[in-house]
Amino acid sequence: MRVRLFADPFSAPRNTCSSSDDDDDDDTDPWGAVSATAYAIVIIANVALNPLVVVAVARVAKLRRNLTNWFVAGLSVASVATATSFVVALVTTAFLPDPPENLCLFLLADIAVTGAASVNMLLLVTADRYVSIVHPLRYRHVVTAARAKVAIGVAWLLSVVVGSLAYVGERWEVGSCCLFEFVVGEALVLTLAALFVVYGSLMLFMYATIFRAARAHARRRTSGDSVVARTDFRRKVNSATTYFVVVIAYVLLCAPLNVIAVTVLYAELEPPLNTLRRVGYLLFYTGPAVYPLIIAARMRDYRQAFVQLLPGLTSATAADANGADGAETSASNRVEPSPVVDRF
């Protein structure tokens, strides 16, 4: 079965690649300019905010020593890659309205790879918080710098496998307009939808378990607990709450596109569905721009790092010097200098 997966988000679908007809002006989509403006805002926010997260983790020692932030940086890298892939696809199809089939397949696979990598990184963040709170005594033995690097590599490898499904099945319609009028097999659509359902359910389950563990810990807490221990655990829960909000944003923003993509497998792309599809694409690309805002709004360490780095990404010396001020990390898990372990 075939399905239009990446139809043009800026205009109504066309049947052929020809765009120079005399009646083009009569076929103008009134929402095209609005869609283009909204996409521009989202993409600019994405490529402005996510690199800042990566630079903060790389250059600020307090953030760099926390393994959770490695996964957060990985999420930001995948988010920037998603936006970049989308822009490259737009530019390519603008200058090559009828490019070779292999190029179209590569562009489609590229977007699928980066999208899958984003959710894989978000899953790693969730798993990290799960082990830290539900199995705190095992955390330092389970989550190590070496394993974190392997996990990130495996996440990208799995994403490449998902993207390769763009090459599976019937995937070409004669006269179609490459990526944005591209017709692919249902394997990729159903796989991406399945990943959304499985990963989303798994992350929500893990956070439900985290919050149950937090409530149980609060009930059995005794007066003998030190102030440091209570503060440490509270910071862990606050950190998990932040990433839970990110997961909720992911579910809400990605659900419409997945539902519509599967629906198009079995229905024609009529005007109402096409309008919903456009909204779904916009929400999908809004997610990566929203995640850094959520993290910065709820986590003081990131806000301090951004304030230090924004005047000019020249030196993180001052930021490193402030590592002990307002820390949201635990001194009990401090590493020097390696292996890198969690400090929440």
N, C-alpha and C positions, 0 to 999 in steps of 0.2 A: 504494500500500500504506500502511496505517496502523500506528502503533506507539505504545505507551505509553512516553513518554520521561521525563516527570517525575512518576512516581507518588509518592504520599505516603511519605516516608522514615520516618515514625513509626508507620505502621499498615499492616495488610494491605489490598490493593486492594479497593475496593467497586465495585459495578456502577452505582450511582446516587448522586445527591447527598444522598439522604435519610440523615440520621444520627440521627434521633430515634425509631427503632424501639424497641418494647418489649424486644426481645431484644438490645439493644446491649451490655448487661453480659455476656451470654453470648459475645459476639463480641470481647471485649476482647483485644487483643494483649499478651501478657506482656512482650514486648520493647519496647513503646512507650515506657515510662518510661526504660529504659536508652538507647534511641536518642535521646530528647529530651535527656537529660543529656549524652550524648556530643556532640551537635550544639551544645548551649549552650557547652560548654567550648571547642570548636573555634572557634566564631564569636567568643566573647569574646577568645580569644587572638589571632585574626585582627585584630579591630578595635582591640586594644590595642597590638600589636607593629608592624603595618605603618605606622600613622600616625607612630610614633616614627621609623621609617626616613625617611619623607618630611620630617619636621621637621628631623632631623639633616642631611640633604642640603641643605635650604633655608637653614639657619641657621649651620652650621659651615663656615667658609670652605674648610678643607682638603678636605672632601668635596665642596663645591659646585664647586670648580675642576676636578674630575675628571669628564669626560664619561660615563664608565662609570656613575658614581653617578646621573647623570640617568636612565639607563635602569633602574637598580635602583629609583629612586624611582617611575618609571613602573610598574614591576612591582608595587610596593607599593600604588599608587593603584588599579590594576586588581584587586588582591587584595581590598582593602577594598570596592570596588564589587561584586565577586562576592558577598561575604558580605552586603552591604547589600541586594542584589537578592533574595537568598534569604530574608532576614528580611521584606522588604516583601511578597514573594509569600506567605509563611506568614501574615502578619497580614491581608493582603487576603482570602485564601481563608477565613480563620477568621471574619471579620466579614461576608464576602459569599460564602456557600457556592455560590451559583449566579450569578456575575457575568456581565456581557455578554461575548460572544465576543471582541470587539475588546480588551477589557481583559485577558482571558486570553492572547491572542496577544502583547500588549505585554509582559506579565510573562515569558512564555517567551522572547521575543526579547531582553529585557533581560538575563536570565541567560546566554543564548548569547553576547551581545555582550561582557559582562564576562569570561566564560570564555575567549573567543577573544583578547581584549586581553591577558590574562595570558600566554598562550603567545607572542603576538607580541612582547611586551616581553622575555620570556626569550630569544627569538631575537635581538633587538637586542643584548642583553648578550653573547651568544655571538659574534655577528658582530664586535662591538667588540673582544673579546679575540682573535679570530682575526686581524684585521688588525694589531693591536698586536704580536703575537708572530710571525706568519708573514710579514708585510710591514711590519716596524718602520720602515723608511725612508720609506714612503709614508703612514704613519698620520696624521701631522699635516696632510697635504694632503687625505687622504680623509675623515677624521673631524673635522668642524668643528662649532662650536656651531650654526650655521645649518642644516647638514645633519642634526644630531641632532634639532632641533626639527621639521624636515620628516618625518624618519623616524618620530618619535613620533606626529605627526599622521596619517601614512599608516597606521600600525599600527591606530590607532583607527578610521579610515575603513574599512579592510578588515574590522575586527571588526563594524562596523555592517552591512556587506554580508552577512557570515555570519549575523548575527542576523535579517536580513530574510527569510531562508529559512524562518523560522517561519510566514510568511504564504503559503508555497508548498505547493500540493497539498491533498489531503483532510486536514482538520485538526480536525474537530469530530465528536464523538459525542453524540447526543442523550442527555441525562440524565447526562453525565459531570460530574465535579467540578472543572472548570476546570483549573488548572495541575497539580495533583497526581493527577488522573485524566484528564489531558489526552491527546488522541490527535492526533498530527501526522503529516504526510507524512514519508517516508523521506529526503527531500532534506537536511533539517537534520541528522538522525542520521548519515547517511553522510558529509556534509561535515565535521562535527566529528571523526568517526573518521579521515577522510582527513587532516585537518590534524594530528591527533595523530601519525599514522604518518609523514607527510612531514616535519613540523617536528622530531619526535623523532629521526628518522634523520639529518636534516641537521645538527642540533646535535651528535649523537654523532660524526658524520663530522668536523665542524669541530674538535671537541676531540681526536679521534684525530690529526688533522693538527697541531694545536697541540703535542701531547706528542711527536710525531715531530720537529717542528722544535726543540723544547727539547732532546731527546737529541742531535740533530745539532749544535746549538750547543755543548753540553757537550763533545762529542768534538773539535771543532775549536778550542776555546778555547785560547788561548796564554798564556804567562806575561806577555806584553806587555799583556794586558787590565788595565785599571785596576780597582781595588777598587770604585769607584763604578759602573762598567759592569757588573761581575759582580753586584753587589748589585741594581742596577736590573733586570737580566734575571731574577734569582731572584724578585724581588717580582712581576714580571709573571706568571711561571709560578705562583707561589703564589695570585695573584688568580684566574687562570684555573682553577686546581684547585678553588678555593672555588665558583665558579659551575658547574663541572662536577658537583660534588656536588649542587648545587641542581637541575641538569638530571636527574641520576639520580633524585632524589627525585620530580621531576615525572613522569618516565616510570613509576616504580613505583606512584605514588599515583593516577595518572590512567588507567593501562592497564585495571584491572578494570572501571571504569564504561563505557569505550568498548567493550570486548569484550561486556559484557552488553547495552548499548544496541543493538549490531548483532545480537546473538543474538535479542533480543526481536522483531526484525523478522520472524524466521522461526520463532519458537516461542511457545507460550503462556506466560504469566507464572505458572508453577506455583510452589508453596511453596518448593522448593529455590532456584529462580532468583530468586524474590522476596527471599529472605534474602540471597543474594549481591548482589542489586541494592542493598539497604540498605547493605551493607558498602562497595560501590563508591561510593555517594554520600558516605558518611562519609569515605572515603579521599580522594575528590576535594576535599572542602572542608577536609580536614586540610592539604593541600599549601600553600596560601597562609599558613597559620599557622606552618608549619615553615621556610619559606624565610628569614624574618628571623633565626630562631634559628641556622640554619647560618651565615649571613653574620656574625652577631655572634660566634659561637663561633670563627670562623677568621680574622677580620679585626680587628686591634687598633684601627684608626682608628674603626671603628663602635663598638667597646666603649667607647673613651674618650669618644666623642660621647654615647653613651647615659648614661654615668656623669655627664657634665656636665649633661645635659638632664633626667634623671629627677627630681632634687630639685624642679624647677619649671621649666616651659617659659616662663621670663620673659626670659632673656637668654642669648645665645650668645657674649658677649664673652670669657668665660673660656675657652670651647672654642676660639675663634679664636686666642686668645693662645697656646694650646698646639699650634698647627698644626705646629710644627717638631719636636715631641717624639714619638718613636716612630713617625714617619711611615712609611707603607707605599708612599710615592710617590717619584717620581724628580724630583730638582731640575732635571734637564736639560730637562724638559717643563713647567716652571713658566710660568704665564701671568700677565701683568699689564697691565691687569686683564682684558683680553679680546683675542682670542677665547678661549673656554674650550677647553682641549685636555686630553688624557689625561696623567695624571702617573704612571701605573703603569709 
